[in-house]
Amino acid sequence: MTEQLKSRRPRGFAAMDPDKQKALASAGGRAAHRHGRAHQFTEDEARLAGAKGRAARQAKRIAAMNTASEDTRSVQDEETSMEESELQI
């Protein structure tokens, strides 16, 4: 049975060509709006979503800066310890 799962081909939406997927999804979105079932963001919801995105982007940038500064510190520590060992000789 595991061999059967490994050799499975995509089915349904995944098996469609990308243009057909886009057309079908677009039609579904229009139908949802037409029937009043689609979500409409309020100004407050949009503002919160934007703030969440900004916070995520800022956190990612800070994490990258911290990683870069840690890498720099480790190189500086290696250089310092090499200089100290040369002085002791």
N, C-alpha and C positions, 0 to 999 in steps of 0.2 A: 504493500500500500504506500510506503514512503517513496518508492520509485515513481509511482503514479502521481504523487503530489509534486515531485521535482520536475516532471516533464509536462506539467500543466501549461496550457496556453492561456493567455489573458482572455477574460470573458467580459461581456457587457461593455460598460463605458470604457474600460481599459483597452479593449480590443479595437475600438473605433479609431479612425484616423483623426488627428488633432483638429482639422477643420470641421469635421462632423461633430466632434465633442463640443467645440465652441458654439456651433450653430444651435445644437440641442440645449446647451446650458443657457444660451441667450434667450431662446424661446421660453424656457422654463422661468427665467427671471421676469420676462415681460408678462407672462401669465400670472405669476404671483402678484405683481403690482396691479394688474388689471382686476384681480379678485380681492385685492385688499389684504393679502396674506404676507406681503413682503415687509420687512422691518424698515422703518423710516427713522433715521437718527435725528434726535432733537439736538439743539445747539449745545446743551449741557453734555449729552452723550458724546458728541463729536469733540468737545473740549477735553473731556476726560480721556478719550482715546488718544488724542494728540499729546496730552501730558504723559500718558503711559508710554507712548512711543519715544518721546524725548527722553524720559527717564531711562528707558532701556538703552537707547543710543549712548547716553552719557555714561551709564554704568559700564558699557562695553569699552568706551574710550578710556575711562579711568583704569579699568582692568588691564588694558593694553599698555598704558603708560606705566603702571606698577610693574608689569612683567618686564618691560624694557629697562626700567630703572634697577630692578633686581639683577638682570643680566649684566648691566653696567657695573653694579656694585660688586658682583662676584669676580668680574675681570679685574677691577681695581684692587680687590682683596688679594687676588693671586699675584698681581704685580707688586703690591706692598710686601707681601710675605717673601717674594723672591728678592726684593731689595734688602729686606731685613736679614735674610739668610746670607746674602753677599757681604753685608757689613760685618757679620759675625765671623766670617772666615778669616 
